Amino acid sequence: MHAPTTAELNQAFAIEQSHTQLRIENDIGEFPIIHLRNAHAEARICLYGAQILRYKPHNTAHDVLFLSDKAIYQSGKAIRGGAPLCWPWFGADPENQGRPAHGFARTSLWQLSTTESLNDGATRVVLRLNDSPDTLALWPYHFQLELEIIAGKTLKLSLSTHNLSDQPMTISQAIHTYFAVADIAQTEVYGLEQLHYMDKSKAGQNALRTQDGSIKVKQEVDRIYLNSPSAIQIHDQAWQRCIRIHSSGSQSTVVWSPWIEITANMIDLNNDDYQRFICVETANVTDDTAIIAPNASHRLTTEYTAELLS
């Protein structure tokens, strides 16, 4: 089956209404991009990786998501920024077979399944990824993966894994969201106080530590928080903005900031980009992996709300 052209996608899925416009374009790299504007917000979604690249509510001055100016839009490469999907494993290949880090969902071309305007003015977009000979060569399970995006006053992402195999499957996963901030030195993350975390940074060497107060980034941060709550906040003092994260289907949270040295060695980031984002990832990792029975499903959901700091 051939990949549909943008003309075919627009014929099937474009929305042209008084308060909602949705069109699919090939204006960034080689992949179809959904351009969305409704009564509440603007958004861009790439069919490659089912990756939301932009979300900006009309009542905020800045995008909620960070997208690198040097992001690479090529098959086999992950797009740096937005909200990449790590699936069906998070991090390095858990079986040391040389498979790609963070799985294959973020470097696969997804199918656009649904677009619709909702009664509250938000827009719903559903993308799907099914098993194929390519995925079965990497991971021997039949599945359907579905990402539901609802962009309105908030941004809600729901990642559903349906096990179509005749045996249980175990997955680890993360919605690896890059949040835009004005200045990492004036940014704090609240909600993870007193929790244990695995320090995955070069200096941390996988040590188990306890979070003392809010998270303030002054060096490389690469942490997996265990038994994390459903509500987390990012306070961006320079932009006087609070981003609220509310999740379900997850009891682990990853917080990542590459800092100076790692950023300088990444070809798809500017040397000072570490100052302009922080990743706070809704996840199922370590002891929080999901075991999905045959014909069963697991749903991971996260919702982002941007508001002024009180």
Phi, psi and chi 1 to 4 in degrees:
 res  aa     phi    psi   chi1   chi2   chi3   chi4
   1 MET       -  128.6 -174.3  174.3   68.3      -
   2 HIS   -77.5  152.7   81.2  -72.3      -      -
   3 ALA   -70.7  132.4      -      -      -      -
   4 PRO   -65.7  147.7   21.3  -31.4      -      -
   5 THR   -76.3  165.6   65.2      -      -      -
   6 THR   -63.7  -33.3   51.9      -      -      -
   7 ALA   -63.0  -42.9      -      -      -      -
   8 GLU   -66.9  -40.2  -68.7  169.5  -28.7      -
   9 LEU   -63.5  -42.9  -70.9  168.5      -      -
  10 ASN   -66.3  -37.7  -80.8  -52.5      -      -
  11 GLN   -61.3  -36.8 -175.1  174.6   11.0      -
  12 ALA   -87.4  -30.9      -      -      -      -
  13 PHE  -128.2   -9.7  -62.6  107.5      -      -
  14 ALA   -62.4  148.8      -      -      -      -
  15 ILE  -125.0  126.3  -60.0  173.8      -      -
  16 GLU  -130.1   97.9  -66.7  -70.1  -17.5      -
  17 GLN  -130.6  176.9  -61.8  176.5   -8.1      -
  18 SER   -62.1  -37.4   57.1      -      -      -
  19 HIS  -116.0    1.1  -64.4  -67.3      -      -
  20 THR  -136.4  125.6  -57.9      -      -      -
  21 GLN  -126.0  129.1  -74.4   78.6   41.1      -
  22 LEU  -137.3  123.0 -176.8  152.7      -      -
  23 ARG  -139.0  156.7  -71.5 -167.1   61.2   79.5
  24 ILE  -110.9  128.4  -61.3   96.0      -      -
  25 GLU  -129.1  158.6  -52.9  -71.5  -10.1      -
  26 ASN  -110.0   60.7  -91.2  108.7      -      -
  27 ASP  -106.9   -2.5   56.7  -16.4      -      -
  28 ILE  -131.5  110.5  -54.7  174.8      -      -
  29 GLY    63.1 -146.8      -      -      -      -
  30 GLU  -104.7    8.5   59.5 -173.7   84.7      -
  31 PHE  -113.6  148.3  -54.2  117.8      -      -
  32 PRO   -66.6  135.5  -17.9   30.5      -      -
  33 ILE  -120.9  129.0  -53.4  -72.9      -      -
  34 ILE   -83.7  123.2  -61.7  169.8      -      -
  35 HIS  -105.2  122.5  -68.6 -106.5      -      -
  36 LEU  -128.9  135.1  166.2   65.1      -      -
  37 ARG  -141.7  127.2 -178.4 -179.4  177.2   89.6
  38 ASN  -131.6 -166.8   60.0   31.9      -      -
  39 ALA   -65.5  -19.0      -      -      -      -
  40 HIS  -109.6  -31.3  -55.6  -63.0      -      -
  41 ALA  -161.0  171.0      -      -      -      -
  42 GLU  -116.4  149.0  -61.9  177.6   41.2      -
  43 ALA  -151.7  155.4      -      -      -      -
  44 ARG  -132.0  136.6  -73.5 -156.0  -53.2  -94.3
  45 ILE  -133.5  128.4  -53.7  161.7      -      -
  46 CYS   -95.9  132.4 -173.3      -      -      -
  47 LEU   -68.9  -24.7  -91.1   61.3      -      -
  48 TYR   -74.4  115.3  177.7   76.5      -      -
  49 GLY    80.3   -0.2      -      -      -      -
  50 ALA    48.0   46.0      -      -      -      -
  51 GLN  -103.3  117.7 -170.1  158.8  -28.0      -
  52 ILE   -74.8  126.6 -175.5  156.8      -      -
  53 LEU  -100.9  -27.4  -55.7  176.1      -      -
  54 ARG  -147.0  139.8 -176.7 -177.1 -165.3 -150.2
  55 TYR  -146.7  117.3  169.7   67.5      -      -
  56 LYS  -136.1  107.2 -178.9 -173.2  175.4  -62.2
  57 PRO   -64.0  148.0  -18.9   31.5      -      -
  58 HIS   -65.0  -24.9  -61.8  -38.7      -      -
  59 ASN   -90.7   10.7   62.0   -2.8      -      -
  60 THR  -120.5  151.4   62.0      -      -      -
  61 ALA   -83.5  -18.7      -      -      -      -
  62 HIS  -131.4  153.1  -53.5  -77.5      -      -
  63 ASP   -61.7  147.5  -75.7   16.1      -      -
  64 VAL   -76.2  -31.2  172.2      -      -      -
  65 LEU  -105.7  145.4  -54.3  178.8      -      -
  66 PHE   -94.1  134.6  167.7   87.0      -      -
  67 LEU  -131.6  123.6 -179.8   64.9      -      -
  68 SER   -65.0  139.1  173.8      -      -      -
  69 ASP   -64.1  -21.9  -66.4  -21.8      -      -
  70 LYS  -105.3   16.7  -61.7  174.1   72.3  175.4
  71 ALA   -57.2  143.6      -      -      -      -
  72 ILE  -103.4  127.5  -60.9  169.1      -      -
  73 TYR  -112.7   77.2  -59.2   87.7      -      -
  74 GLN  -141.0  146.5  -65.9  177.2    5.6      -
  75 SER   -56.6  136.0  -68.0      -      -      -
  76 GLY    87.4   -7.4      -      -      -      -
  77 LYS  -110.9  141.9  -57.8  -72.9 -173.0 -178.6
  78 ALA   -82.2  145.3      -      -      -      -
  79 ILE   -86.4  126.4  -59.6  171.5      -      -
  80 ARG   -84.3  103.3 -178.6   70.2   63.1 -171.1
  81 GLY   126.1 -177.8      -      -      -      -
  82 GLY    69.4 -135.1      -      -      -      -
  83 ALA  -134.1   79.8      -      -      -      -
  84 PRO   -65.2  152.5  -16.1   28.5      -      -
  85 LEU  -106.8  115.6  -57.6  176.4      -      -
  86 CYS   -90.5  115.3  -55.9      -      -      -
  87 TRP  -169.4  141.4 -172.9   96.5      -      -
  88 PRO   -91.0   12.0   34.2  -35.8      -      -
  89 TRP  -140.3  152.8   57.6   82.8      -      -
  90 PHE  -105.9  135.4  174.1   83.4      -      -
  91 GLY    82.6 -153.3      -      -      -      -
  92 ALA   -67.0  159.2      -      -      -      -
  93 ASP   -52.9  117.1  178.4   -1.5      -      -
  94 PRO   -67.2  -17.0   23.7  -33.5      -      -
  95 GLU  -108.7    7.7  -62.7  178.1    5.5      -
  96 ASN    52.2   44.4  -64.5  -46.2      -      -
  97 GLN  -101.0    8.0  -63.1  179.2    8.4      -
  98 GLY    82.3   12.8      -      -      -      -
  99 ARG   -76.6  160.3  -62.2  175.2  -60.5  179.7
 100 PRO   -64.9  144.8   21.4  -32.4      -      -
 101 ALA   -59.9  143.5      -      -      -      -
 102 HIS    65.1   19.3  -65.5  -44.4      -      -
 103 GLY    78.1 -160.6      -      -      -      -
 104 PHE  -121.3   -4.6   50.9   78.9      -      -
 105 ALA   -63.3  -37.6      -      -      -      -
 106 ARG   -76.1  -10.8   65.7  179.0 -175.8  158.0
 107 THR  -120.6   26.8   53.6      -      -      -
 108 SER  -114.7  149.6  -64.4      -      -      -
 109 LEU   -87.2  119.4 -171.9   62.9      -      -
 110 TRP   -91.0  163.3  -68.5   48.6      -      -
 111 GLN   -99.3  135.5  -67.1  179.2  -35.6      -
 112 LEU   -79.3  122.7 -178.9   53.6      -      -
 113 SER  -105.9  -41.4  173.1      -      -      -
 114 THR  -147.5  140.8  -56.8      -      -      -
 115 THR  -136.0  135.8   59.4      -      -      -
 116 GLU  -157.8  150.0   64.8  173.7  -39.9      -
 117 SER   -89.4  134.5  -64.6      -      -      -
 118 LEU   -97.3  162.7  -56.5 -179.7      -      -
 119 ASN   -62.3  -27.3  -69.1  -23.8      -      -
 120 ASP   -87.9    6.6   63.3   -3.7      -      -
 121 GLY    93.3   -8.4      -      -      -      -
 122 ALA   -75.9  168.4      -      -      -      -
 123 THR  -124.7  135.3  -53.1      -      -      -
 124 ARG  -109.0  130.0  176.6  174.7  177.5  -97.4
 125 VAL  -128.4  132.1  175.9      -      -      -
 126 VAL  -122.7  129.6  178.3      -      -      -
 127 LEU  -121.9  149.5  -59.7  104.6      -      -
 128 ARG  -133.4  148.0  -72.8  179.7  177.4  158.9
 129 LEU  -131.9  125.4 -179.9   67.9      -      -
 130 ASN  -110.6  158.3  -66.5  -58.0      -      -
 131 ASP   -62.3  154.3   60.8   84.4      -      -
 132 SER  -150.1  170.7   66.6      -      -      -
 133 PRO   -53.7  -36.1  -29.9   37.3      -      -
 134 ASP   -66.2  -43.7  -72.4  -18.3      -      -
 135 THR   -72.0  -37.4   68.3      -      -      -
 136 LEU   -65.3  -27.9  -70.7  167.7      -      -
 137 ALA   -68.7  -25.3      -      -      -      -
 138 LEU   -96.0  -31.3  -68.2  170.6      -      -
 139 TRP  -152.1  113.6 -164.7   60.0      -      -
 140 PRO   -84.6   54.2   33.2  -36.2      -      -
 141 TYR  -133.6  145.1  -64.2   95.8      -      -
 142 HIS   -90.6  134.5  -63.2  -77.4      -      -
 143 PHE  -154.3  164.4   66.3   87.2      -      -
 144 GLN  -130.5  125.6 -177.7  177.7   82.9      -
 145 LEU  -109.1  132.1 -170.0   59.4      -      -
 146 GLU  -130.9  130.5 -178.3  176.2  -82.3      -
 147 LEU  -114.3  119.6  179.4   69.6      -      -
 148 GLU  -102.0  125.7  178.3 -171.7   64.3      -
 149 ILE  -115.9  124.7  -59.8  166.9      -      -
 150 ILE  -118.9  110.7  -61.2  178.1      -      -
 151 ALA  -107.6  116.3      -      -      -      -
 152 GLY  -155.8 -130.2      -      -      -      -
 153 LYS   -62.7  -28.6  -68.1 -179.7 -179.6  179.1
 154 THR  -124.6  171.0   67.8      -      -      -
 155 LEU  -114.4  119.2  176.2   65.0      -      -
 156 LYS  -117.9  127.1 -173.3  173.9 -177.5  178.9
 157 LEU  -119.3  125.8  -52.9  175.9      -      -
 158 SER  -126.1  116.9  -62.6      -      -      -
 159 LEU  -107.4  113.7 -176.3   63.3      -      -
 160 SER  -111.9  127.4  -62.7      -      -      -
 161 THR  -106.2  120.6  -58.4      -      -      -
 162 HIS  -108.6  120.8  -51.5  -77.0      -      -
 163 ASN   -85.9  108.9 -177.4    0.3      -      -
 164 LEU  -100.4    9.3  -55.2 -178.5      -      -
 165 SER   -87.6  172.5  -65.7      -      -      -
 166 ASP   -98.9   16.0   58.0    2.3      -      -
 167 GLN  -140.5  156.3   56.5 -174.7  -43.2      -
 168 PRO   -63.2  148.9  -18.4   30.9      -      -
 169 MET  -122.0  143.6   63.4  167.2   61.2      -
 170 THR  -112.5  128.0  -60.1      -      -      -
 171 ILE  -126.9  148.8   62.8  167.7      -      -
 172 SER  -118.1  151.1   58.5      -      -      -
 173 GLN  -162.0  164.6   59.7 -177.6  -16.8      -
 174 ALA  -158.8  143.7      -      -      -      -
 175 ILE   -93.1  101.8  -57.7  175.0      -      -
 176 HIS   -88.6   63.8 -167.7  -47.3      -      -
 177 THR   -77.9  132.0  -53.1      -      -      -
 178 TYR   -95.8  111.4  -69.7   68.4      -      -
 179 PHE   -93.9  131.3  -69.0   99.7      -      -
 180 ALA   -76.3  133.5      -      -      -      -
 181 VAL  -133.1  156.9  -61.2      -      -      -
 182 ALA   -73.9  -37.6      -      -      -      -
 183 ASP  -158.1  114.9  179.9    4.0      -      -
 184 ILE   -59.5  -27.3 -167.5   67.5      -      -
 185 ALA   -71.1  -17.2      -      -      -      -
 186 GLN  -114.2   29.6  -61.4 -177.4   63.6      -
 187 THR  -120.3  137.9  -60.6      -      -      -
 188 GLU  -135.0  146.1  -64.4 -179.6   59.9      -
 189 VAL  -110.9  127.3  179.0      -      -      -
 190 TYR  -115.2  151.1  -69.3   88.1      -      -
 191 GLY   116.4   -9.9      -      -      -      -
 192 LEU  -112.5   13.3  -60.9  168.4      -      -
 193 GLU   -59.7  138.9  -64.2   85.0   -7.4      -
 194 GLN    69.5    6.5  -59.2  -54.6  -49.5      -
 195 LEU   -84.6  151.2  -68.1 -171.8      -      -
 196 HIS   -77.4  143.8  -63.9  -55.0      -      -
 197 TYR  -142.8  151.8   66.8   86.7      -      -
 198 MET   -89.1  122.8  -66.8  177.1   60.9      -
 199 ASP   -88.5  102.4 -170.2  -16.5      -      -
 200 LYS   -92.9    2.8  -52.8  -73.4  -72.5 -175.8
 201 SER   -68.3  165.7   69.0      -      -      -
 202 LYS   -58.1  -40.2 -175.1  176.5  179.3 -179.8
 203 ALA   -76.6  -27.4      -      -      -      -
 204 GLY   -76.9  -34.0      -      -      -      -
 205 GLN    53.1   42.9  -62.5 -177.7  -31.1      -
 206 ASN    67.2   17.3  -68.3  -34.8      -      -
 207 ALA   -67.0  148.8      -      -      -      -
 208 LEU   -92.9  122.5 -171.7   63.7      -      -
 209 ARG  -128.5  174.5  -53.8 -176.4 -170.5  -81.5
 210 THR  -119.6  131.8  -58.9      -      -      -
 211 GLN   -72.0  123.8  179.8   62.0   41.4      -
 212 ASP  -104.6  102.6 -178.6   14.5      -      -
 213 GLY    76.7 -164.0      -      -      -      -
 214 SER   -71.0  164.2   63.6      -      -      -
 215 ILE   -87.4  121.2  -59.8  171.8      -      -
 216 LYS  -121.2  129.9  -58.6  174.8 -176.3  178.5
 217 VAL   -93.5  115.6  178.1      -      -      -
 218 LYS  -128.9    2.9  -60.2  178.2 -179.1  179.3
 219 GLN  -164.2 -177.0   58.6 -171.3    2.4      -
 220 GLU   -56.2  131.7  177.9 -161.9   -5.3      -
 221 VAL  -122.9  122.8  171.1      -      -      -
 222 ASP  -146.5   92.6 -170.6   -4.9      -      -
 223 ARG  -131.7  143.5  -58.0  173.6 -178.9  173.9
 224 ILE  -113.4  112.5  -61.6  174.5      -      -
 225 TYR   -90.0  133.7  -73.3   83.1      -      -
 226 LEU  -101.4  146.9  -47.0  174.3      -      -
 227 ASN    53.6   44.7  -59.6  -50.1      -      -
 228 SER   -78.5  154.6   57.8      -      -      -
 229 PRO   -79.0  174.2   31.3  -36.2      -      -
 230 SER   -82.5  -15.8   60.1      -      -      -
 231 ALA  -120.7  126.3      -      -      -      -
 232 ILE  -136.4  150.2  -62.4  171.2      -      -
 233 GLN  -128.9  141.8  -63.0  178.8   27.6      -
 234 ILE  -109.7  120.5  -58.4  170.4      -      -
 235 HIS  -103.1  117.7  -73.1 -163.7      -      -
 236 ASP  -109.5   93.6  179.2  -10.6      -      -
 237 GLN   -64.8  -36.3  -65.5  -70.9  -14.9      -
 238 ALA   -66.2  -36.9      -      -      -      -
 239 TRP   -96.0    2.1  -82.8  -19.1      -      -
 240 GLN    51.4   46.8  -79.3  -65.4  -68.0      -
 241 ARG  -127.1  142.7 -178.9  166.7   76.3  176.0
 242 CYS  -115.9  128.7  171.4      -      -      -
 243 ILE  -108.1  118.5  -61.1  172.4      -      -
 244 ARG   -95.3  133.0  -62.9 -175.8 -176.6  -86.1
 245 ILE  -115.4  125.6  -57.1  168.3      -      -
 246 HIS  -128.3  123.8 -169.5  -87.9      -      -
 247 SER  -125.9  161.7   62.7      -      -      -
 248 SER  -146.5  158.2   62.8      -      -      -
 249 GLY    76.4   15.7      -      -      -      -
 250 SER  -142.6  139.9  163.3      -      -      -
 251 GLN  -128.3   17.6  -67.7 -174.2  -28.1      -
 252 SER  -137.9  146.1   48.1      -      -      -
 253 THR  -133.2  133.9  -62.0      -      -      -
 254 VAL  -105.9  132.6  178.5      -      -      -
 255 VAL  -120.5  126.7  179.6      -      -      -
 256 TRP  -137.9  132.5 -178.7   64.4      -      -
 257 SER  -142.7  119.6  176.6      -      -      -
 258 PRO   -74.6  -22.7   27.2  -34.7      -      -
 259 TRP    65.0 -163.3 -154.0 -117.9      -      -
 260 ILE   -74.2  -52.7  -60.5  168.5      -      -
 261 GLU   -65.7  -47.2 -178.8 -178.9   -8.8      -
 262 ILE   -64.7  -42.1  -67.6  175.1      -      -
 263 THR   -59.8  -41.7  -57.2      -      -      -
 264 ALA   -63.2  -24.4      -      -      -      -
 265 ASN   -95.9    5.9  -70.8  -39.3      -      -
 266 MET  -103.8  123.6  -58.5  178.9   85.3      -
 267 ILE   -73.3  -16.7   62.4  171.0      -      -
 268 ASP  -106.2   21.9   52.4   -1.0      -      -
 269 LEU  -133.6  144.7  -77.0  173.9      -      -
 270 ASN   -72.6  154.6  -65.3  -58.1      -      -
 271 ASN   -59.9  -27.6  -74.6  -10.9      -      -
 272 ASP  -103.2   10.7   58.5   -8.8      -      -
 273 ASP   -66.8  -23.3  -85.9  -13.9      -      -
 274 TYR   -58.2  -21.6   71.2   93.4      -      -
 275 GLN   -77.3  -12.5  -59.4  176.1   26.2      -
 276 ARG  -113.0    7.9  -70.8 -170.2  -82.1  -88.8
 277 PHE  -154.6  161.0   72.2   83.0      -      -
 278 ILE  -142.8  137.7 -173.8  167.1      -      -
 279 CYS   -97.1  124.0  -68.5      -      -      -
 280 VAL  -125.3  112.0 -179.3      -      -      -
 281 GLU  -113.6  122.6  -50.6  169.3   34.2      -
 282 THR   -74.2  126.9  -59.0      -      -      -
 283 ALA  -145.6  165.9      -      -      -      -
 284 ASN  -129.4   93.9  -66.1  116.0      -      -
 285 VAL  -137.2  169.4  -66.0      -      -      -
 286 THR    49.6 -121.5   63.1      -      -      -
 287 ASP   -73.8   -4.2  -65.8  -20.1      -      -
 288 ASP   -99.9   17.1 -175.2   34.7      -      -
 289 THR   -62.0  154.6   54.1      -      -      -
 290 ALA  -102.5  127.9      -      -      -      -
 291 ILE  -105.2  118.7  -58.5  173.0      -      -
 292 ILE  -114.1  120.5  -51.3  171.0      -      -
 293 ALA   -70.8  160.2      -      -      -      -
 294 PRO   -54.0  136.5  -26.0   34.8      -      -
 295 ASN    64.9   14.1  -60.8  -47.1      -      -
 296 ALA  -107.7  175.1      -      -      -      -
 297 SER  -138.6  158.6  -59.6      -      -      -
 298 HIS  -131.3  137.8  176.2   76.5      -      -
 299 ARG  -123.0  124.1 -173.9  176.9 -179.8   90.6
 300 LEU  -112.4  123.6  178.0   68.3      -      -
 301 THR  -130.2  139.4  -61.7      -      -      -
 302 THR  -141.5  145.3 -170.8      -      -      -
 303 GLU  -132.5  134.9 -174.8  172.0   16.7      -
 304 TYR  -116.4  130.5  -52.6  136.9      -      -
 305 THR  -126.1  126.0  -54.1      -      -      -
 306 ALA  -105.3  130.3      -      -      -      -
 307 GLU  -149.9  165.8   57.3 -168.3   33.0      -
 308 LEU   -71.0  144.0  -69.4  175.5      -      -
 309 LEU   -66.1  134.4  -86.2  174.6      -      -
 310 SER   -84.7      -   56.1      -      -      -
